[in-house]
Amino acid sequence: MEGDIFSGISNGTAVDAKTLQMFQKSFLQVQGILDQNRLLINEINLNHESKIPDNLSRNVGLIRELNNNIRRVVDLYADLSRSFTRSVEASSEGESRSDGKSVPKRIRSG
């Protein structure tokens, strides 16, 4: 995936294709859920504006669905963050200098 935003992460260390595919799949899942949320919010707003009791009652279920979708997005982003961190750590462990000696691992504070 030449030109991909993940191709030069961690001081020029390339992230492997399997990791990139996983990121792409996760981002597509997130986008699908966000698109669904947009539709849910539109329907909730229309139901609210209508002030029809059945529509207002329906909003309870729609809001629950919206909340569940938000939880799913948070979980997907948490998984992405963990996977990204592992990927960068794994690629930085594989780095070595041209003289064959290992590059010392940087320790982050905080």
The first five atom37 places (N, CA, C, CB, O) and aatype in JSON, in Angstrom:
{
  "aatype": [12, 6, 7, 3, 9, 13, 15, 7, 9, 15, 2, 7, 16, 0, 19, 3, 0, 11, 16, 10, 5, 12, 13, 5, 11, 15, 13, 10, 5, 19, 5, 7, 9, 10, 3, 5, 2, 1, 10, 10, 9, 2, 6, 9, 2, 10, 2, 8, 6, 15, 11, 9, 14, 3, 2, 10, 15, 1, 2, 19, 7, 10, 9, 1, 6, 10, 2, 2, 2, 9, 1, 1, 19, 19, 3, 10, 18, 0, 3, 10, 15, 1, 15, 13, 16, 1, 15, 19, 6, 0, 15, 15, 6, 7, 6, 15, 1, 15, 3, 7, 11, 15, 19, 14, 11, 1, 9, 1, 15, 7],
  "atom_mask": [
    [1, 1, 1, 1, 1],
    [1, 1, 1, 1, 1],
    [1, 1, 1, 0, 1],
    [1, 1, 1, 1, 1],
    [1, 1, 1, 1, 1],
    [1, 1, 1, 1, 1],
    [1, 1, 1, 1, 1],
    [1, 1, 1, 0, 1],
    [1, 1, 1, 1, 1],
    [1, 1, 1, 1, 1],
    [1, 1, 1, 1, 1],
    [1, 1, 1, 0, 1],
    [1, 1, 1, 1, 1],
    [1, 1, 1, 1, 1],
    [1, 1, 1, 1, 1],
    [1, 1, 1, 1, 1],
    [1, 1, 1, 1, 1],
    [1, 1, 1, 1, 1],
    [1, 1, 1, 1, 1],
    [1, 1, 1, 1, 1],
    [1, 1, 1, 1, 1],
    [1, 1, 1, 1, 1],
    [1, 1, 1, 1, 1],
    [1, 1, 1, 1, 1],
    [1, 1, 1, 1, 1],
    [1, 1, 1, 1, 1],
    [1, 1, 1, 1, 1],
    [1, 1, 1, 1, 1],
    [1, 1, 1, 1, 1],
    [1, 1, 1, 1, 1],
    [1, 1, 1, 1, 1],
    [1, 1, 1, 0, 1],
    [1, 1, 1, 1, 1],
    [1, 1, 1, 1, 1],
    [1, 1, 1, 1, 1],
    [1, 1, 1, 1, 1],
    [1, 1, 1, 1, 1],
    [1, 1, 1, 1, 1],
    [1, 1, 1, 1, 1],
    [1, 1, 1, 1, 1],
    [1, 1, 1, 1, 1],
    [1, 1, 1, 1, 1],
    [1, 1, 1, 1, 1],
    [1, 1, 1, 1, 1],
    [1, 1, 1, 1, 1],
    [1, 1, 1, 1, 1],
    [1, 1, 1, 1, 1],
    [1, 1, 1, 1, 1],
    [1, 1, 1, 1, 1],
    [1, 1, 1, 1, 1],
    [1, 1, 1, 1, 1],
    [1, 1, 1, 1, 1],
    [1, 1, 1, 1, 1],
    [1, 1, 1, 1, 1],
    [1, 1, 1, 1, 1],
    [1, 1, 1, 1, 1],
    [1, 1, 1, 1, 1],
    [1, 1, 1, 1, 1],
    [1, 1, 1, 1, 1],
    [1, 1, 1, 1, 1],
    [1, 1, 1, 0, 1],
    [1, 1, 1, 1, 1],
    [1, 1, 1, 1, 1],
    [1, 1, 1, 1, 1],
    [1, 1, 1, 1, 1],
    [1, 1, 1, 1, 1],
    [1, 1, 1, 1, 1],
    [1, 1, 1, 1, 1],
    [1, 1, 1, 1, 1],
    [1, 1, 1, 1, 1],
    [1, 1, 1, 1, 1],
    [1, 1, 1, 1, 1],
    [1, 1, 1, 1, 1],
    [1, 1, 1, 1, 1],
    [1, 1, 1, 1, 1],
    [1, 1, 1, 1, 1],
    [1, 1, 1, 1, 1],
    [1, 1, 1, 1, 1],
    [1, 1, 1, 1, 1],
    [1, 1, 1, 1, 1],
    [1, 1, 1, 1, 1],
    [1, 1, 1, 1, 1],
    [1, 1, 1, 1, 1],
    [1, 1, 1, 1, 1],
    [1, 1, 1, 1, 1],
    [1, 1, 1, 1, 1],
    [1, 1, 1, 1, 1],
    [1, 1, 1, 1, 1],
    [1, 1, 1, 1, 1],
    [1, 1, 1, 1, 1],
    [1, 1, 1, 1, 1],
    [1, 1, 1, 1, 1],
    [1, 1, 1, 1, 1],
    [1, 1, 1, 0, 1],
    [1, 1, 1, 1, 1],
    [1, 1, 1, 1, 1],
    [1, 1, 1, 1, 1],
    [1, 1, 1, 1, 1],
    [1, 1, 1, 1, 1],
    [1, 1, 1, 0, 1],
    [1, 1, 1, 1, 1],
    [1, 1, 1, 1, 1],
    [1, 1, 1, 1, 1],
    [1, 1, 1, 1, 1],
    [1, 1, 1, 1, 1],
    [1, 1, 1, 1, 1],
    [1, 1, 1, 1, 1],
    [1, 1, 1, 1, 1],
    [1, 1, 1, 1, 1],
    [1, 1, 1, 0, 1]
  ],
  "atom_positions": [
    [[0.83, -1.18, 0.0], [0.0, 0.0, 0.0], [0.87, 1.24, 0.0], [-0.95, 0.0, 1.2], [1.03, 1.91, 1.02]],
    [[1.42, 1.51, -1.12], [2.33, 2.63, -1.23], [1.6, 3.94, -0.98], [3.0, 2.64, -2.59], [0.5, 4.14, -1.48]],
    [[2.22, 4.82, -0.21], [1.6, 6.1, 0.09], [0.61, 6.03, 1.22], [0.0, 0.0, 0.0], [0.02, 7.05, 1.59]],
    [[0.41, 4.86, 1.78], [-0.53, 4.69, 2.89], [0.01, 5.41, 4.12], [-0.76, 3.2, 3.19], [1.23, 5.5, 4.3]],
    [[-0.87, 5.92, 4.97], [-0.42, 6.69, 6.13], [0.35, 5.84, 7.12], [-1.6, 7.32, 6.81], [1.08, 6.39, 7.95]],
    [[0.2, 4.52, 7.08], [0.89, 3.67, 8.03], [2.22, 3.14, 7.5], [0.01, 2.52, 8.4], [2.91, 2.42, 8.21]],
    [[2.58, 3.47, 6.27], [3.74, 2.83, 5.66], [5.07, 3.29, 6.24], [3.73, 3.09, 4.2], [6.07, 2.6, 6.06]],
    [[5.1, 4.41, 6.92], [6.38, 4.88, 7.43], [6.34, 5.24, 8.9], [0.0, 0.0, 0.0], [6.92, 6.24, 9.31]],
    [[5.67, 4.45, 9.68], [5.5, 4.74, 11.09], [6.74, 4.3, 11.86], [4.25, 4.05, 11.65], [7.47, 3.41, 11.43]],
    [[6.97, 4.93, 12.99], [8.05, 4.6, 13.91], [9.41, 4.85, 13.26], [7.94, 3.14, 14.37], [10.19, 3.92, 13.05]],
    [[9.67, 6.1, 12.96], [10.96, 6.53, 12.41], [11.33, 5.75, 11.15], [12.06, 6.36, 13.45], [12.47, 5.31, 11.0]],
    [[10.39, 5.6, 10.25], [10.65, 4.96, 8.98], [10.49, 3.46, 8.97], [0.0, 0.0, 0.0], [10.68, 2.84, 7.92]],
    [[10.15, 2.85, 10.08], [9.94, 1.41, 10.12], [8.6, 1.09, 9.49], [10.02, 0.87, 11.56], [7.58, 1.64, 9.9]],
    [[8.59, 0.22, 8.53], [7.35, -0.14, 7.84], [6.52, -1.09, 8.7], [7.65, -0.78, 6.48], [7.06, -1.98, 9.37]],
    [[5.23, -0.9, 8.67], [4.3, -1.81, 9.35], [3.91, -2.87, 8.34], [3.04, -1.04, 9.92], [3.67, -2.55, 7.17]],
    [[3.83, -4.13, 8.76], [3.58, -5.21, 7.81], [2.17, -5.15, 7.21], [3.79, -6.55, 8.49], [1.27, -4.51, 7.76]],
    [[2.02, -5.82, 6.08], [0.77, -5.79, 5.32], [-0.4, -6.37, 6.11], [0.93, -6.55, 4.01], [-1.52, -5.87, 6.01]],
    [[-0.16, -7.4, 6.89], [-1.23, -8.01, 7.69], [-1.79, -6.99, 8.69], [-0.71, -9.27, 8.45], [-3.0, -6.91, 8.88]],
    [[-0.92, -6.23, 9.31], [-1.34, -5.2, 10.26], [-2.14, -4.12, 9.54], [-0.12, -4.59, 10.98], [-3.16, -3.66, 10.04]],
    [[-1.67, -3.71, 8.38], [-2.39, -2.7, 7.61], [-3.79, -3.17, 7.22], [-1.6, -2.33, 6.35], [-4.75, -2.4, 7.27]],
    [[-3.9, -4.44, 6.84], [-5.21, -4.98, 6.5], [-6.14, -4.98, 7.71], [-5.07, -6.41, 5.94], [-7.33, -4.69, 7.58]],
    [[-5.6, -5.3, 8.88], [-6.39, -5.3, 10.1], [-6.87, -3.88, 10.42], [-5.56, -5.87, 11.27], [-8.02, -3.68, 10.8]],
    [[-5.96, -2.89, 10.26], [-6.35, -1.51, 10.49], [-7.47, -1.09, 9.53], [-5.14, -0.57, 10.35], [-8.46, -0.49, 9.94]],
    [[-7.29, -1.41, 8.27], [-8.27, -1.04, 7.27], [-9.63, -1.67, 7.57], [-7.79, -1.44, 5.88], [-10.66, -1.0, 7.48]],
    [[-9.63, -2.94, 7.93], [-10.87, -3.64, 8.26], [-11.55, -2.97, 9.45], [-10.59, -5.12, 8.56], [-12.76, -2.75, 9.44]],
    [[-10.77, -2.66, 10.48], [-11.34, -2.03, 11.67], [-11.9, -0.64, 11.36], [-10.28, -1.92, 12.77], [-12.98, -0.29, 11.82]],
    [[-11.16, 0.14, 10.58], [-11.65, 1.47, 10.22], [-12.93, 1.39, 9.38], [-10.57, 2.25, 9.46], [-13.81, 2.23, 9.51]],
    [[-13.02, 0.38, 8.52], [-14.24, 0.21, 7.75], [-15.41, -0.17, 8.65], [-14.03, -0.86, 6.67], [-16.53, 0.29, 8.45]],
    [[-15.15, -1.02, 9.65], [-16.19, -1.37, 10.61], [-16.66, -0.12, 11.36], [-15.69, -2.43, 11.6], [-17.86, 0.1, 11.52]],
    [[-15.71, 0.67, 11.82], [-16.05, 1.9, 12.55], [-16.88, 2.82, 11.65], [-14.77, 2.64, 13.03], [-17.9, 3.36, 12.09]],
    [[-16.45, 2.99, 10.41], [-17.18, 3.87, 9.5], [-18.61, 3.38, 9.27], [-16.45, 3.99, 8.17], [-19.54, 4.18, 9.21]],
    [[-18.78, 2.07, 9.14], [-20.11, 1.51, 8.97], [-21.01, 1.79, 10.16], [0.0, 0.0, 0.0], [-22.18, 2.12, 10.01]],
    [[-20.45, 1.64, 11.36], [-21.23, 1.9, 12.57], [-21.56, 3.39, 12.66], [-20.45, 1.45, 13.84], [-22.69, 3.75, 13.01]],
    [[-20.6, 4.25, 12.35], [-20.87, 5.7, 12.39], [-21.93, 6.1, 11.37], [-19.58, 6.49, 12.14], [-22.76, 6.97, 11.64]],
    [[-21.9, 5.48, 10.2], [-22.95, 5.75, 9.2], [-24.31, 5.32, 9.73], [-22.64, 5.02, 7.87], [-25.31, 6.02, 9.55]],
    [[-24.35, 4.15, 10.38], [-25.61, 3.67, 10.96], [-26.07, 4.63, 12.06], [-25.43, 2.23, 11.53], [-27.26, 4.91, 12.18]],
    [[-25.13, 5.13, 12.87], [-25.49, 6.08, 13.92], [-26.1, 7.35, 13.36], [-24.28, 6.42, 14.75], [-27.04, 7.9, 13.94]],
    [[-25.57, 7.82, 12.24], [-26.11, 9.02, 11.61], [-27.58, 8.8, 11.24], [-25.29, 9.41, 10.35], [-28.42, 9.67, 11.46]],
    [[-27.89, 7.62, 10.69], [-29.27, 7.3, 10.33], [-30.16, 7.2, 11.58], [-29.33, 5.99, 9.53], [-31.29, 7.67, 11.58]],
    [[-29.63, 6.57, 12.62], [-30.39, 6.46, 13.87], [-30.69, 7.84, 14.45], [-29.61, 5.62, 14.89], [-31.82, 8.1, 14.87]],
    [[-29.7, 8.71, 14.47], [-29.89, 10.06, 15.01], [-30.93, 10.82, 14.19], [-28.56, 10.83, 15.03], [-31.77, 11.52, 14.76]],
    [[-30.88, 10.69, 12.88], [-31.89, 11.35, 12.04], [-33.29, 10.84, 12.36], [-31.57, 11.12, 10.55], [-34.23, 11.63, 12.47]],
    [[-33.42, 9.52, 12.51], [-34.73, 8.95, 12.83], [-35.19, 9.38, 14.23], [-34.68, 7.41, 12.75], [-36.37, 9.7, 14.42]],
    [[-34.28, 9.4, 15.18], [-34.62, 9.85, 16.54], [-35.11, 11.3, 16.5], [-33.4, 9.72, 17.49], [-36.11, 11.63, 17.14]],
    [[-34.43, 12.14, 15.75], [-34.83, 13.55, 15.65], [-36.21, 13.7, 15.0], [-33.8, 14.34, 14.84], [-37.04, 14.48, 15.47]],
    [[-36.45, 12.95, 13.93], [-37.76, 13.02, 13.27], [-38.87, 12.56, 14.21], [-37.77, 12.16, 12.0], [-39.93, 13.18, 14.29]],
    [[-38.61, 11.47, 14.93], [-39.6, 10.96, 15.89], [-39.87, 11.99, 16.99], [-39.13, 9.64, 16.51], [-41.01, 12.19, 17.4]],
    [[-38.82, 12.62, 17.45], [-38.97, 13.62, 18.51], [-39.78, 14.82, 18.02], [-37.59, 14.08, 19.01], [-40.66, 15.32, 18.72]],
    [[-39.47, 15.28, 16.81], [-40.18, 16.43, 16.25], [-41.64, 16.13, 15.98], [-39.5, 16.89, 14.96], [-42.49, 17.02, 16.05]],
    [[-41.95, 14.87, 15.67], [-43.34, 14.5, 15.35], [-44.23, 14.54, 16.59], [-43.38, 13.11, 14.73], [-45.43, 14.78, 16.48]],
    [[-43.66, 14.31, 17.75], [-44.38, 14.29, 19.03], [-45.51, 13.25, 19.06], [-44.95, 15.66, 19.31], [-46.42, 13.34, 19.89]],
    [[-45.45, 12.29, 18.16], [-46.43, 11.2, 18.14], [-45.99, 10.18, 19.19], [-46.54, 10.52, 16.7], [-44.84, 9.74, 19.18]],
    [[-46.9, 9.82, 20.12], [-46.51, 8.93, 21.22], [-45.82, 7.64, 20.79], [-47.73, 8.57, 22.01], [-44.83, 7.24, 21.41]],
    [[-46.3, 6.98, 19.74], [-45.65, 5.75, 19.28], [-44.21, 6.01, 18.81], [-46.47, 5.12, 18.14], [-43.31, 5.21, 19.07]],
    [[-44.02, 7.12, 18.12], [-42.67, 7.48, 17.65], [-41.74, 7.79, 18.82], [-42.74, 8.68, 16.69], [-40.57, 7.41, 18.82]],
    [[-42.28, 8.49, 19.81], [-41.47, 8.81, 20.98], [-41.1, 7.54, 21.74], [-42.23, 9.79, 21.9], [-39.98, 7.43, 22.25]],
    [[-42.02, 6.6, 21.82], [-41.73, 5.32, 22.48], [-40.67, 4.55, 21.7], [-43.01, 4.47, 22.61], [-39.8, 3.91, 22.29]],
    [[-40.74, 4.62, 20.39], [-39.75, 3.93, 19.54], [-38.35, 4.49, 19.78], [-40.13, 4.08, 18.06], [-37.36, 3.77, 19.63]],
    [[-38.27, 5.77, 20.14], [-36.96, 6.38, 20.37], [-36.18, 5.71, 21.49], [-37.13, 7.85, 20.69], [-34.95, 5.7, 21.48]],
    [[-36.88, 5.15, 22.46], [-36.2, 4.47, 23.57], [-35.3, 3.36, 23.01], [-37.24, 3.89, 24.59], [-34.13, 3.27, 23.38]],
    [[-35.84, 2.53, 22.15], [-35.06, 1.45, 21.55], [-33.97, 1.97, 20.62], [0.0, 0.0, 0.0], [-32.87, 1.42, 20.58]],
    [[-34.28, 3.03, 19.88], [-33.3, 3.59, 18.96], [-32.11, 4.18, 19.73], [-33.94, 4.67, 18.07], [-30.96, 4.05, 19.31]],
    [[-32.41, 4.84, 20.86], [-31.33, 5.42, 21.67], [-30.48, 4.31, 22.28], [-31.91, 6.33, 22.78], [-29.26, 4.45, 22.37]],
    [[-31.11, 3.22, 22.7], [-30.33, 2.08, 23.22], [-29.41, 1.53, 22.14], [-31.28, 0.97, 23.74], [-28.24, 1.22, 22.39]],
    [[-29.95, 1.4, 20.93], [-29.13, 0.91, 19.82], [-27.97, 1.86, 19.54], [-29.98, 0.74, 18.55], [-26.84, 1.41, 19.3]],
    [[-28.24, 3.15, 19.58], [-27.2, 4.15, 19.38], [-26.11, 4.04, 20.44], [-27.81, 5.57, 19.4], [-24.92, 4.08, 20.13]],
    [[-26.52, 3.89, 21.7], [-25.54, 3.74, 22.78], [-24.7, 2.48, 22.61], [-26.25, 3.71, 24.12], [-23.49, 2.51, 22.84]],
    [[-25.33, 1.38, 22.22], [-24.58, 0.14, 21.97], [-23.58, 0.32, 20.84], [-25.54, -1.02, 21.65], [-22.45, -0.18, 20.91]],
    [[-23.99, 1.03, 19.79], [-23.08, 1.28, 18.68], [-21.89, 2.12, 19.12], [-23.83, 1.99, 17.53], [-20.76, 1.88, 18.69]],
    [[-22.13, 3.1, 19.97], [-21.04, 3.94, 20.46], [-20.07, 3.09, 21.26], [-21.58, 5.1, 21.32], [-18.86, 3.26, 21.14]],
    [[-20.58, 2.18, 22.08], [-19.7, 1.27, 22.84], [-18.85, 0.42, 21.89], [-20.54, 0.36, 23.77], [-17.67, 0.2, 22.13]],
    [[-19.48, -0.05, 20.81], [-18.74, -0.87, 19.83], [-17.61, -0.07, 19.19], [-19.69, -1.4, 18.74], [-16.51, -0.58, 18.99]],
    [[-17.88, 1.2, 18.86], [-16.85, 2.06, 18.26], [-15.7, 2.26, 19.25], [-17.45, 3.43, 17.83], [-14.53, 2.19, 18.87]],
    [[-16.04, 2.53, 20.5], [-15.0, 2.71, 21.52], [-14.15, 1.44, 21.63], [-15.63, 3.06, 22.89], [-12.93, 1.52, 21.69]],
    [[-14.8, 0.28, 21.65], [-14.07, -0.99, 21.73], [-13.16, -1.2, 20.52], [-15.04, -2.16, 21.85], [-12.02, -1.65, 20.65]],
    [[-13.67, -0.88, 19.33], [-12.86, -1.03, 18.12], [-11.64, -0.11, 18.16], [-13.71, -0.74, 16.87], [-10.54, -0.53, 17.79]],
    [[-11.84, 1.13, 18.59], [-10.7, 2.05, 18.68], [-9.7, 1.59, 19.74], [-11.19, 3.47, 19.0], [-8.49, 1.74, 19.55]],
    [[-10.18, 1.04, 20.84], [-9.27, 0.51, 21.87], [-8.45, -0.65, 21.3], [-10.06, 0.06, 23.12], [-7.25, -0.73, 21.53]],
    [[-9.11, -1.55, 20.57], [-8.41, -2.67, 19.93], [-7.38, -2.16, 18.92], [-9.4, -3.61, 19.24], [-6.26, -2.67, 18.85]],
    [[-7.76, -1.15, 18.14], [-6.84, -0.56, 17.17], [-5.62, 0.03, 17.87], [-7.54, 0.51, 16.33], [-4.49, -0.15, 17.41]],
    [[-5.86, 0.72, 18.95], [-4.76, 1.33, 19.68], [-3.79, 0.27, 20.21], [-5.3, 2.17, 20.84], [-2.57, 0.42, 20.08]],
    [[-4.33, -0.79, 20.79], [-3.48, -1.88, 21.29], [-2.7, -2.53, 20.15], [-4.33, -2.94, 22.03], [-1.5, -2.77, 20.27]],
    [[-3.38, -2.81, 19.05], [-2.72, -3.45, 17.92], [-1.64, -2.55, 17.32], [-3.74, -3.81, 16.84], [-0.56, -3.02, 16.97]],
    [[-1.93, -1.27, 17.23], [-0.96, -0.33, 16.69], [0.28, -0.27, 17.58], [-1.58, 1.07, 16.55], [1.41, -0.3, 17.09]],
    [[0.06, -0.2, 18.89], [1.17, -0.14, 19.83], [2.02, -1.4, 19.72], [0.66, 0.04, 21.27], [3.25, -1.31, 19.66]],
    [[1.38, -2.56, 19.7], [2.13, -3.83, 19.57], [2.91, -3.87, 18.27], [1.16, -5.03, 19.64], [4.06, -4.31, 18.24]],
    [[2.29, -3.4, 17.19], [2.94, -3.43, 15.89], [4.18, -2.54, 15.87], [1.97, -2.99, 14.81], [5.24, -2.94, 15.37]],
    [[4.05, -1.34, 16.43], [5.19, -0.42, 16.45], [6.28, -0.96, 17.35], [4.76, 0.98, 16.92], [7.47, -0.88, 17.01]],
    [[5.9, -1.51, 18.51], [6.9, -2.08, 19.4], [7.62, -3.25, 18.74], [6.24, -2.53, 20.71], [8.84, -3.38, 18.85]],
    [[6.87, -4.11, 18.07], [7.48, -5.27, 17.41], [8.42, -4.82, 16.3], [6.4, -6.2, 16.84], [9.49, -5.4, 16.13]],
    [[8.03, -3.81, 15.55], [8.89, -3.36, 14.45], [10.12, -2.65, 14.98], [8.11, -2.44, 13.5], [11.19, -2.74, 14.38]],
    [[9.98, -1.93, 16.1], [11.15, -1.24, 16.65], [12.12, -2.22, 17.3], [10.72, -0.18, 17.67], [13.32, -1.96, 17.33]],
    [[11.62, -3.35, 17.81], [12.51, -4.38, 18.35], [13.34, -5.01, 17.26], [11.7, -5.44, 19.09], [14.45, -5.5, 17.52]],
    [[12.83, -5.02, 16.04], [13.55, -5.61, 14.92], [14.55, -4.69, 14.28], [0.0, 0.0, 0.0], [15.31, -5.11, 13.4]],
    [[14.58, -3.43, 14.7], [15.53, -2.47, 14.12], [16.94, -2.8, 14.58], [15.16, -1.03, 14.52], [17.16, -3.28, 15.69]],
    [[17.89, -2.55, 13.71], [19.29, -2.7, 14.11], [20.12, -1.68, 13.35], [19.82, -4.15, 13.85], [19.7, -1.18, 12.3]],
    [[21.28, -1.38, 13.87], [22.15, -0.41, 13.21], [22.93, -1.1, 12.1], [23.12, 0.24, 14.23], [22.98, -2.32, 12.01]],
    [[23.53, -0.27, 11.25], [24.27, -0.83, 10.13], [25.49, -1.63, 10.58], [24.71, 0.29, 9.19], [25.97, -2.48, 9.83]],
    [[26.02, -1.38, 11.8], [27.17, -2.14, 12.28], [26.75, -3.46, 12.94], [27.97, -1.31, 13.25], [27.6, -4.17, 13.47]],
    [[25.43, -3.78, 12.9], [24.95, -5.03, 13.43], [24.56, -5.0, 14.89], [0.0, 0.0, 0.0], [24.01, -5.97, 15.4]],
    [[24.84, -3.89, 15.58], [24.47, -3.8, 16.98], [23.02, -3.34, 17.09], [25.41, -2.84, 17.74], [22.53, -2.59, 16.25]],
    [[22.36, -3.8, 18.13], [20.96, -3.43, 18.34], [20.84, -1.98, 18.72], [20.34, -4.31, 19.41], [21.7, -1.41, 19.39]],
    [[19.75, -1.39, 18.29], [19.42, -0.03, 18.69], [18.76, -0.11, 20.04], [18.51, 0.68, 17.64], [17.8, -0.87, 20.21]],
    [[19.24, 0.66, 21.04], [18.59, 0.6, 22.35], [17.13, 1.06, 22.26], [19.36, 1.46, 23.37], [16.8, 2.0, 21.54]],
    [[16.28, 0.37, 22.99], [14.87, 0.69, 23.0], [14.63, 1.95, 23.81], [14.05, -0.49, 23.56], [15.16, 2.09, 24.91]],
    [[13.84, 2.86, 23.27], [13.52, 4.08, 23.99], [12.46, 3.77, 25.04], [13.03, 5.19, 23.02], [11.54, 2.98, 24.81]],
    [[12.59, 4.4, 26.17], [11.62, 4.22, 27.25], [10.83, 5.51, 27.36], [12.31, 3.86, 28.6], [11.39, 6.6, 27.53]],
    [[9.5, 5.36, 27.26], [8.64, 6.54, 27.37], [8.34, 6.79, 28.83], [7.32, 6.35, 26.58], [8.14, 5.87, 29.61]],
    [[8.32, 8.04, 29.18], [7.95, 8.38, 30.56], [6.47, 8.64, 30.61], [8.74, 9.62, 31.07], [5.85, 8.97, 29.6]],
    [[5.89, 8.48, 31.8], [4.51, 8.84, 31.97], [3.63, 7.7, 32.11], [0.0, 0.0, 0.0], [2.42, 7.86, 32.26]]
  ]
}
